Every structure is written in C-alpha cells, then in structure tokens.
Amino acid sequence: MFNGGSSSPTLTHVTISGNLGGMYNTNNSNPNIRNSIVWGNTNGSGYNVFNDSSKPNINHSIIEGSGVSDNIWDKNLGFDGGGT
C-alpha cells in the first residue's frame, strides 16, 4: 500500500500480508492503523511499514518487527497509540 501527498487514510480491521511490500508512507502521509495486522511482507527495507517523512498512528494492531514482544516499540514505525 502506497500513501503519499499528505494523505491520512484510516485502516480498521485490515490485514496486509504476503506482498512484495507492506506499507510505504511518504510526503507527510500519516495513516491511522487500528485493529489491523501487517505481517509477512518483503520489501527489502526490513520493515513491513516503511516511513519517509511520515509518522502513522498505530493502535491495537500487530505489526511484524515492531519490537513489542521485547517491550521496546520501534519508533521508525510511527506512534504507538497503545494496545499493540
């Protein structure tokens, strides 16, 4: 999923999995991700959610590589709105 040009889509109950890329956010695109799963995508960056000048707000979601299992949120993914 590509988000650009200051867009701010809201994704609720969405699964993004098994793609050549997960989510790419650029140019101040700040999506809201709620109750969703982003897992098992390969894009070469090492991230299922890659941000270039963007900071998504992620709530109650499962994001592969987020670091939550280690109790350390990876701030490169965006804002941890809780429940992840």
C-alpha positions as CSV (number, residue, x, y, z in Angstrom):
1,M,0.0,0.0,0.0
2,F,1.5,3.4,-1.0
3,N,0.4,6.5,0.8
4,G,1.7,9.9,-0.3
5,G,0.9,13.6,-0.7
6,S,-0.2,14.3,2.8
7,S,-2.9,11.6,2.7
8,S,-4.1,10.2,6.0
9,P,-6.1,7.1,5.3
10,T,-7.7,5.1,8.2
11,L,-7.3,1.4,8.1
12,T,-9.5,-0.6,10.5
13,H,-9.7,-4.4,10.7
14,V,-7.3,-4.7,7.7
15,T,-4.7,-7.4,7.0
16,I,-1.7,-6.7,4.8
17,S,0.3,-9.9,4.4
18,G,2.2,-11.9,1.7
19,N,3.0,-9.0,-0.5
20,L,6.3,-7.7,-2.1
21,G,5.8,-4.7,0.1
22,G,3.7,-3.9,3.1
23,M,3.0,-0.2,3.5
24,Y,5.1,2.7,2.2
25,N,4.3,6.2,3.6
26,T,5.9,9.3,2.2
27,N,5.4,13.1,2.0
28,N,3.6,13.6,5.3
29,S,1.2,10.7,4.8
30,N,0.2,9.8,8.3
31,P,-2.3,6.9,8.2
32,N,-4.2,5.7,11.2
33,I,-3.9,1.9,11.6
34,R,-6.4,0.4,14.0
35,N,-7.1,-3.3,14.9
36,S,-5.1,-4.4,11.9
37,I,-2.3,-6.8,11.0
38,V,0.8,-6.0,8.9
39,W,2.9,-9.1,8.7
40,G,4.9,-11.3,6.3
41,N,5.6,-8.8,3.6
42,T,9.0,-8.4,1.9
43,N,10.2,-5.1,0.7
44,G,14.0,-5.1,1.2
45,S,13.9,-2.4,3.9
46,G,13.4,-4.8,6.8
47,Y,10.1,-3.1,7.7
48,N,6.5,-4.1,6.9
49,V,5.7,-0.4,7.4
50,F,8.3,2.0,5.9
51,N,8.1,5.7,6.5
52,D,9.8,8.5,4.6
53,S,8.7,11.8,6.2
54,S,5.7,10.2,7.7
55,K,4.5,9.0,11.2
56,P,1.5,6.7,11.2
57,N,-0.6,6.4,14.4
58,I,-0.9,2.7,15.2
59,N,-3.4,1.4,17.8
60,H,-4.3,-2.1,18.8
61,S,-2.5,-3.7,15.9
62,I,0.0,-6.4,15.2
63,I,3.0,-5.1,13.2
64,E,5.8,-7.5,12.4
65,G,9.1,-6.1,13.5
66,S,7.5,-3.6,15.9
67,G,9.6,-4.8,18.8
68,V,6.6,-5.1,21.0
69,S,7.5,-8.6,22.0
70,D,10.6,-7.1,23.6
71,N,8.6,-4.3,25.2
72,I,10.5,-1.8,23.1
73,W,8.4,0.0,20.4
74,D,10.3,0.7,17.2
75,K,9.7,4.4,16.7
76,N,10.6,4.1,13.0
77,L,7.1,2.6,12.5
78,G,5.3,5.6,13.8
79,F,3.4,6.5,17.0
80,D,2.4,3.7,19.3
81,G,-1.2,4.6,20.2
82,G,-1.4,1.7,22.6
83,G,-2.6,-1.9,22.6
84,T,-0.1,-3.1,20.0
